[in-house]
Amino acid sequence: MATPTQVPGWIAVDWGTSNLRVWALDDRANILAETQSPLGMNAIAGDEKLSFEGVLISLIDAWLPSDARGVPVVICGMAGARQGWLEAPYCDVPARPSDLAQGAVQPNVRDPRILVSILPGLCQRDDADVMRGEETQLVGFMDAHPGFAGWVCLPGTHSKWARVSNGEISGFRTYMSGEVFALLSQNSILRHSVKEGWDDGAFADAVRAAKVQPASFLHSLFTVRARALVARDGAAVAPGGAVLSGTVIGAEIADVLGLLQPGEEIALIGAGKLASLYQAALGVHGHKATPMDGTAITLAGLTQAYHTLKTASERI
Protein backbone atom coordinates (compact mmCIF):
# COMPACT_ATOMS: atom_id res chain seq x y z
CA MET A 1 0.00 0.00 0.00
CA ALA A 2 1.61 3.23 -1.16
CA THR A 3 1.37 6.38 0.95
CA PRO A 4 0.31 9.46 -1.04
CA THR A 5 2.69 12.40 -1.14
CA GLN A 6 -0.21 14.78 -0.43
CA VAL A 7 -3.35 14.71 1.68
CA PRO A 8 -6.14 13.19 -0.42
CA GLY A 9 -8.88 15.53 -1.57
CA TRP A 10 -11.23 12.61 -0.95
CA ILE A 11 -11.32 8.83 -0.61
CA ALA A 12 -13.36 6.40 -2.71
CA VAL A 13 -14.44 2.99 -1.42
CA ASP A 14 -16.10 0.04 -3.14
CA TRP A 15 -17.22 -2.16 -0.24
CA GLY A 16 -18.35 -5.57 -1.40
CA THR A 17 -19.67 -8.66 0.31
CA SER A 18 -16.30 -10.43 0.31
CA ASN A 19 -13.72 -7.64 -0.05
CA LEU A 20 -13.24 -3.92 -0.44
CA ARG A 21 -11.13 -1.58 -2.54
CA VAL A 22 -10.03 1.88 -1.45
CA TRP A 23 -8.50 4.76 -3.40
CA ALA A 24 -7.02 8.09 -2.30
CA LEU A 25 -7.72 10.76 -4.92
CA ASP A 26 -7.21 14.43 -5.54
CA ASP A 27 -10.02 16.76 -6.59
CA ARG A 28 -9.43 15.86 -10.24
CA ALA A 29 -9.88 12.16 -9.47
CA ASN A 30 -6.20 11.36 -10.02
CA ILE A 31 -5.29 8.26 -7.99
CA LEU A 32 -2.73 9.06 -5.29
CA ALA A 33 -2.75 5.64 -3.61
CA GLU A 34 -4.89 2.51 -3.46
CA THR A 35 -5.32 -0.60 -1.38
CA GLN A 36 -7.69 -3.51 -0.85
CA SER A 37 -8.74 -5.94 1.85
CA PRO A 38 -10.63 -9.24 2.19
CA LEU A 39 -12.70 -7.70 4.99
CA GLY A 40 -15.95 -7.31 3.12
CA MET A 41 -19.35 -6.95 4.75
CA ASN A 42 -19.68 -10.66 5.59
CA ALA A 43 -16.35 -10.78 7.42
CA ILE A 44 -17.20 -7.74 9.54
CA ALA A 45 -20.75 -8.84 10.28
CA GLY A 46 -19.41 -12.23 11.40
CA ASP A 47 -16.75 -10.91 13.81
CA GLU A 48 -17.81 -8.78 16.77
CA LYS A 49 -14.23 -7.54 17.13
CA LEU A 50 -14.40 -5.80 13.76
CA SER A 51 -16.19 -2.58 12.85
CA PHE A 52 -16.61 -0.81 9.53
CA GLU A 53 -14.91 2.34 10.79
CA GLY A 54 -12.07 0.35 12.34
CA VAL A 55 -11.42 -1.59 9.14
CA LEU A 56 -11.53 1.58 7.04
CA ILE A 57 -9.16 3.52 9.32
CA SER A 58 -6.71 0.61 9.38
CA LEU A 59 -6.45 0.93 5.60
CA ILE A 60 -6.27 4.72 5.26
CA ASP A 61 -4.62 5.84 8.51
CA ALA A 62 -1.26 6.43 6.81
CA TRP A 63 -2.95 8.60 4.18
CA LEU A 64 -4.29 11.09 6.72
CA PRO A 65 -2.18 13.38 8.90
CA SER A 66 -3.30 13.82 12.49
CA ASP A 67 -4.51 17.37 11.84
CA ALA A 68 -6.69 16.45 8.83
CA ARG A 69 -10.38 17.21 9.30
CA GLY A 70 -13.44 16.01 7.45
CA VAL A 71 -11.79 14.41 4.42
CA PRO A 72 -14.75 13.13 2.36
CA VAL A 73 -15.05 9.35 2.06
CA VAL A 74 -17.60 8.18 -0.54
CA ILE A 75 -18.62 4.52 -0.29
CA CYS A 76 -20.68 2.34 -2.61
CA GLY A 77 -21.74 -1.25 -2.13
CA MET A 78 -22.64 -3.39 0.86
CA ALA A 79 -21.61 -0.93 3.57
CA GLY A 80 -25.07 0.51 2.95
CA ALA A 81 -26.89 -2.82 3.32
CA ARG A 82 -29.11 -3.66 6.28
CA GLN A 83 -26.26 -5.75 7.73
CA GLY A 84 -23.68 -3.11 6.83
CA TRP A 85 -22.31 0.03 8.45
CA LEU A 86 -25.50 2.08 8.14
CA GLU A 87 -28.43 1.19 5.95
CA ALA A 88 -28.81 3.48 2.94
CA PRO A 89 -32.42 2.98 1.80
CA TYR A 90 -32.80 1.90 -1.80
CA CYS A 91 -33.50 4.53 -4.42
CA ASP A 92 -36.44 3.63 -6.68
CA VAL A 93 -36.15 3.40 -10.44
CA PRO A 94 -36.36 5.34 -12.61
CA ALA A 95 -33.35 7.10 -11.14
CA ARG A 96 -30.76 9.62 -12.25
CA PRO A 97 -27.19 9.76 -10.94
CA SER A 98 -28.04 12.79 -8.81
CA ASP A 99 -30.89 10.85 -7.16
CA LEU A 100 -28.44 8.21 -5.99
CA ALA A 101 -25.95 10.74 -4.61
CA GLN A 102 -28.69 12.67 -2.83
CA GLY A 103 -29.81 9.44 -1.16
CA ALA A 104 -26.46 8.99 0.60
CA VAL A 105 -26.40 8.51 4.39
CA GLN A 106 -23.69 9.67 6.80
CA PRO A 107 -22.82 7.35 9.69
CA ASN A 108 -21.43 8.80 12.89
CA VAL A 109 -17.66 8.38 13.03
CA ARG A 110 -15.23 8.76 15.90
CA ASP A 111 -12.27 9.82 13.79
CA PRO A 112 -12.58 13.56 13.00
CA ARG A 113 -10.31 13.20 9.99
CA ILE A 114 -13.05 11.68 7.84
CA LEU A 115 -16.62 12.48 6.79
CA VAL A 116 -18.27 9.34 5.42
CA SER A 117 -21.10 9.20 2.87
CA ILE A 118 -22.60 5.81 1.94
CA LEU A 119 -24.45 5.65 -1.37
CA PRO A 120 -27.78 3.81 -1.72
CA GLY A 121 -28.54 0.93 -4.01
CA LEU A 122 -31.41 0.71 -6.47
CA CYS A 123 -34.72 -1.07 -6.11
CA GLN A 124 -37.50 -1.98 -8.50
CA ARG A 125 -40.90 -2.63 -6.94
CA ASP A 126 -42.76 -3.93 -9.98
CA ASP A 127 -40.91 -7.07 -11.09
CA ALA A 128 -39.14 -6.92 -7.71
CA ASP A 129 -35.38 -6.50 -7.86
CA VAL A 130 -32.49 -4.83 -6.02
CA MET A 131 -28.83 -3.96 -6.56
CA ARG A 132 -26.05 -2.47 -4.43
CA GLY A 133 -22.76 -1.41 -5.96
CA GLU A 134 -23.61 -2.01 -9.59
CA GLU A 135 -25.60 1.23 -9.74
CA THR A 136 -22.35 3.15 -9.21
CA GLN A 137 -20.82 1.40 -12.20
CA LEU A 138 -23.89 2.36 -14.20
CA VAL A 139 -23.42 5.99 -13.20
CA GLY A 140 -19.79 5.84 -14.34
CA PHE A 141 -20.84 4.25 -17.62
CA MET A 142 -23.52 6.88 -18.21
CA ASP A 143 -21.00 9.67 -17.60
CA ALA A 144 -18.72 8.23 -20.28
CA HIS A 145 -21.59 7.43 -22.70
CA PRO A 146 -24.23 10.15 -22.25
CA GLY A 147 -26.06 9.27 -25.47
CA PHE A 148 -26.37 5.54 -24.79
CA ALA A 149 -29.81 3.96 -25.02
CA GLY A 150 -30.22 0.27 -24.31
CA TRP A 151 -29.18 -2.43 -21.87
CA VAL A 152 -25.95 -2.55 -19.84
CA CYS A 153 -24.79 -5.99 -18.74
CA LEU A 154 -22.73 -6.55 -15.58
CA PRO A 155 -21.86 -10.27 -15.44
CA GLY A 156 -21.33 -11.91 -12.08
CA THR A 157 -22.63 -14.51 -9.67
CA HIS A 158 -25.89 -12.59 -9.94
CA SER A 159 -25.67 -10.83 -13.30
CA LYS A 160 -27.36 -7.46 -13.65
CA TRP A 161 -28.89 -6.00 -16.81
CA ALA A 162 -30.00 -2.37 -16.59
CA ARG A 163 -31.95 -0.34 -19.11
CA VAL A 164 -30.36 3.09 -19.55
CA SER A 165 -31.59 6.01 -21.66
CA ASN A 166 -32.05 9.77 -21.46
CA GLY A 167 -29.66 10.03 -18.54
CA GLU A 168 -31.54 7.69 -16.22
CA ILE A 169 -31.73 4.05 -15.17
CA SER A 170 -35.30 3.10 -15.97
CA GLY A 171 -35.28 -0.56 -14.90
CA PHE A 172 -33.14 -3.65 -14.40
CA ARG A 173 -33.15 -7.43 -14.11
CA THR A 174 -31.02 -9.80 -12.05
CA TYR A 175 -30.16 -13.30 -13.26
CA MET A 176 -28.75 -15.96 -10.92
CA SER A 177 -26.79 -17.52 -13.77
CA GLY A 178 -23.42 -17.67 -12.02
CA GLU A 179 -24.87 -19.21 -8.89
CA VAL A 180 -26.94 -21.70 -10.88
CA PHE A 181 -23.89 -22.76 -12.89
CA ALA A 182 -21.88 -23.25 -9.69
CA LEU A 183 -24.62 -25.27 -8.03
CA LEU A 184 -25.17 -27.50 -11.05
CA SER A 185 -21.50 -28.03 -11.84
CA GLN A 186 -20.49 -28.72 -8.23
CA ASN A 187 -23.50 -30.16 -6.44
CA SER A 188 -25.70 -31.90 -9.01
CA ILE A 189 -25.40 -35.01 -11.14
CA LEU A 190 -23.92 -32.78 -13.84
CA ARG A 191 -20.71 -32.48 -11.81
CA HIS A 192 -19.61 -35.77 -13.43
CA SER A 193 -19.86 -34.21 -16.89
CA VAL A 194 -18.13 -30.82 -16.58
CA LYS A 195 -14.68 -31.72 -15.37
CA GLU A 196 -12.51 -31.18 -18.43
CA GLY A 197 -12.33 -29.57 -21.83
CA TRP A 198 -13.87 -26.64 -23.62
CA ASP A 199 -15.22 -26.13 -27.10
CA ASP A 200 -16.22 -22.70 -28.40
CA GLY A 201 -18.50 -24.26 -31.00
CA ALA A 202 -20.37 -26.31 -28.39
CA PHE A 203 -20.78 -23.19 -26.25
CA ALA A 204 -22.14 -21.22 -29.21
CA ASP A 205 -24.53 -24.02 -30.18
CA ALA A 206 -25.91 -24.13 -26.63
CA VAL A 207 -26.35 -20.33 -26.59
CA ARG A 208 -28.19 -20.51 -29.90
CA ALA A 209 -30.41 -23.39 -28.76
CA ALA A 210 -31.37 -21.53 -25.58
CA LYS A 211 -32.98 -18.81 -27.65
CA VAL A 212 -34.61 -21.10 -30.20
CA GLN A 213 -36.15 -23.38 -27.56
CA PRO A 214 -36.38 -21.37 -24.31
CA ALA A 215 -39.03 -23.67 -22.82
CA SER A 216 -36.61 -26.62 -23.02
CA PHE A 217 -34.16 -25.20 -20.46
CA LEU A 218 -34.56 -27.94 -17.84
CA HIS A 219 -34.41 -30.70 -20.46
CA SER A 220 -31.31 -29.12 -22.05
CA LEU A 221 -29.55 -29.27 -18.70
CA PHE A 222 -29.98 -33.04 -18.45
CA THR A 223 -28.61 -33.58 -21.94
CA VAL A 224 -25.25 -32.39 -20.58
CA ARG A 225 -25.16 -35.68 -18.68
CA ALA A 226 -27.01 -37.87 -21.15
CA ARG A 227 -24.83 -37.12 -24.19
CA ALA A 228 -21.83 -38.87 -22.70
CA LEU A 229 -23.88 -41.87 -21.58
CA VAL A 230 -25.45 -42.59 -24.96
CA ALA A 231 -22.52 -41.72 -27.22
CA ARG A 232 -21.38 -44.56 -29.44
CA ASP A 233 -17.87 -45.87 -29.00
CA GLY A 234 -15.36 -43.42 -30.41
CA ALA A 235 -17.93 -40.67 -30.99
CA ALA A 236 -16.91 -37.18 -29.98
CA VAL A 237 -18.90 -35.68 -27.11
CA ALA A 238 -19.09 -31.93 -26.62
CA PRO A 239 -17.43 -30.85 -23.35
CA GLY A 240 -20.12 -30.65 -20.70
CA GLY A 241 -18.77 -27.44 -19.18
CA ALA A 242 -19.12 -25.58 -22.47
CA VAL A 243 -22.65 -26.89 -23.04
CA LEU A 244 -23.77 -26.12 -19.49
CA SER A 245 -22.28 -22.63 -19.58
CA GLY A 246 -23.82 -21.91 -22.97
CA THR A 247 -27.21 -23.18 -21.83
CA VAL A 248 -27.29 -21.07 -18.66
CA ILE A 249 -25.83 -17.86 -20.12
CA GLY A 250 -27.81 -18.40 -23.30
CA ALA A 251 -31.10 -18.53 -21.39
CA GLU A 252 -30.24 -15.25 -19.66
CA ILE A 253 -29.31 -13.49 -22.89
CA ALA A 254 -32.34 -14.86 -24.73
CA ASP A 255 -34.60 -13.27 -22.13
CA VAL A 256 -32.92 -9.87 -22.46
CA LEU A 257 -32.98 -9.98 -26.25
CA GLY A 258 -36.71 -10.50 -26.01
CA LEU A 259 -36.92 -7.13 -24.22
CA LEU A 260 -34.61 -5.24 -26.57
CA GLN A 261 -36.38 -2.44 -28.42
CA PRO A 262 -35.51 -1.31 -31.97
CA GLY A 263 -32.47 0.97 -31.93
CA GLU A 264 -31.34 -0.07 -28.46
CA GLU A 265 -27.72 -1.09 -27.91
CA ILE A 266 -26.03 -3.54 -25.53
CA ALA A 267 -22.98 -2.65 -23.45
CA LEU A 268 -20.84 -4.95 -21.31
CA ILE A 269 -18.96 -4.05 -18.12
CA GLY A 270 -16.49 -6.58 -16.76
CA ALA A 271 -13.21 -8.37 -17.29
CA GLY A 272 -11.70 -11.82 -17.46
CA LYS A 273 -13.13 -15.12 -18.63
CA LEU A 274 -16.71 -14.46 -17.57
CA ALA A 275 -16.96 -11.19 -19.49
CA SER A 276 -15.42 -12.92 -22.51
CA LEU A 277 -18.10 -15.62 -22.37
CA TYR A 278 -20.85 -13.00 -22.35
CA GLN A 279 -19.15 -11.22 -25.23
CA ALA A 280 -19.03 -14.48 -27.19
CA ALA A 281 -22.66 -15.32 -26.34
CA LEU A 282 -23.85 -11.92 -27.51
CA GLY A 283 -21.80 -12.37 -30.66
CA VAL A 284 -23.72 -15.55 -31.45
CA HIS A 285 -26.79 -13.34 -31.86
CA GLY A 286 -24.98 -10.66 -33.82
CA HIS A 287 -24.45 -8.16 -31.00
CA LYS A 288 -20.97 -6.69 -30.63
CA ALA A 289 -20.17 -5.70 -27.03
CA THR A 290 -16.58 -5.04 -25.97
CA PRO A 291 -16.04 -5.55 -22.22
CA MET A 292 -15.18 -2.33 -20.37
CA ASP A 293 -12.96 -2.11 -17.29
CA GLY A 294 -15.21 -2.30 -14.26
CA THR A 295 -12.72 -0.72 -11.87
CA ALA A 296 -12.33 2.44 -13.94
CA ILE A 297 -16.10 2.72 -14.34
CA THR A 298 -16.67 2.23 -10.60
CA LEU A 299 -14.24 5.06 -9.87
CA ALA A 300 -15.98 7.25 -12.43
CA GLY A 301 -19.30 6.61 -10.71
CA LEU A 302 -17.88 7.36 -7.27
CA THR A 303 -16.35 10.54 -8.66
CA GLN A 304 -19.72 11.67 -9.97
CA ALA A 305 -21.24 11.08 -6.54
CA TYR A 306 -18.40 12.97 -4.83
CA HIS A 307 -18.91 16.04 -7.00
CA THR A 308 -22.69 15.96 -6.48
CA LEU A 309 -22.25 15.71 -2.71
CA LYS A 310 -19.60 18.44 -2.71
CA THR A 311 -21.82 20.81 -4.68
CA ALA A 312 -24.73 20.14 -2.33
CA SER A 313 -22.59 20.82 0.78
CA GLU A 314 -21.31 24.09 -0.70
CA ARG A 315 -24.90 25.31 -1.08
CA ILE A 316 -25.60 24.84 2.59
Phi, psi and omega in degrees: 000116180281147176262126181295151181277355177219160178292130181300144172290328176194171183231132180253140182223131172248103188256105183266185179290322186251342180202177175215153177235141185226138179229137169265131184226158170267181185292347176262012178068022171284135182282122178265327179195161178207155178203172178211166183208150175278005183273071175283187184303317184298319181295319182288317180296334182266004182223108183294346178278348182258150173223156181297316180295319180298317179296315181298312182297325179298334181271331187245002184306317182290345180276345189242119175293161184296334182266005177294147180220128172062036176294123183296135174238117181251122187239133170244162175102211194281355173298337179265006179284169181300327179266008185268209183291304176209128184295127173256105184307142181301146173265132182284145169277150000289148183218144174258160179307321180294329178297319180294314181296320182290344178271007181294148176245155182239105178289153173289134179235149179276329184278116183289353183284343185234151172233111190262133172236126180251123184281149178280165169268191179244147173228155179229119188272320169279138188053066192311131181198157178215158171210149173221121180106312181296329180299330179289324173296322178296320177298317178297320178296315182296325178295322181279338183227069187297337181265006184291139174222116181155209184249135177251126182257132175236092183296151178176189176304317171240095184292142178246138172235123182239138177269124184236134174191152177053036175074018179218158174265112188265342180181169180200165179220138177252137178237130182274035187300314182296318179291320178297317178299316181297316180297314182291321185280342183247333189232009178241178178299339181290347180299338179282350188244003185237024188284320188223158169083157177207145178217116182299323180294319179294321177298312181297319179298320180292321177299315181296316181295327181296331178275324182289322182231067184298331181286350182265016186306309184294322176294318181300326178298317183290333179295338176302322178279316189292327183305316182290329183285330184256359182296138177289156181306128177085352181284140179287139178240128180300137179304129184298324180298319180293319181292315180297315179299314180296324180292315183288309179295323180298321179295320178298310183292324178300321179294316180294318180298331176291342179261348184294127180267156179305133179089349180281148180254173174233131177239156186227123178247122180159182181207166175081194187297318183297315179298323179295323178294319178293322177299315180294320181295319177295323179297328177303326182261014174082016179254122179267121180220110180273124181300137178252148183297116183292326181295313180298322181288323175300314179297322178297320179292319177295324178295318177300317179295318179302314182292323177296315179295321180295316179298319180295320181291328180289339179278342182284000000 
